[in-house]
Amino acid sequence: MKTRLLFLLISVLTTCLVSAQKKMDAQEMAQYQNDVMSKELNLNPEQLEKIEEVNFRYSKRQAELMNREGSMFGKIGDMKKIRKEKNAELGQVLSKEQMKEYEDEVEPKIRKNMREKMSKS
């Protein structure tokens, strides 16, 4: 009996947490990434234009994934795949130095901010 009650309580709490997550907006995500990358990586106008396209395209994919039903645990593999593909494209636009700075400093900053925004709903 106690096991059933505990299972039911965990199920209800998990459902509440999943439904309480803030829906991700691709345009908002991309704009934030553009702003941070432009400032932190000193992008030239040509790079910024290409980066904006990449960020929006991958933000759409990520938002679709995050807004889809299911647990975060089940989405981790797809999130990693999206990030890997995005980084490959960014590597074609950014210099080696910019890409290193992006991977070491800028990307973790962006990801931390996104996690914080998603948990504040």
Sequence and secondary structure as in RCSB ss.txt:
>XXXX:A:sequence
MKTRLLFLLISVLTTCLVSAQKKMDAQEMAQYQNDVMSKELNLNPEQLEKIEEVNFRYSKRQAELMNREGSMFGK
IGDMKKIRKEKNAELGQVLSKEQMKEYEDEVEPKIRKNMREKMSKS
>XXXX:A:secstr
 HHHHHHHHHHHHHHHHHHHS    HHHHHHHHHHHHHHHHT  HHHHHHHHHHHHHHHHHHHHHHHSSS HHHH
HHHHHHHHHHHHHHHHHHS HHHHHHIIIIIHHHHHHHHHHHHH  
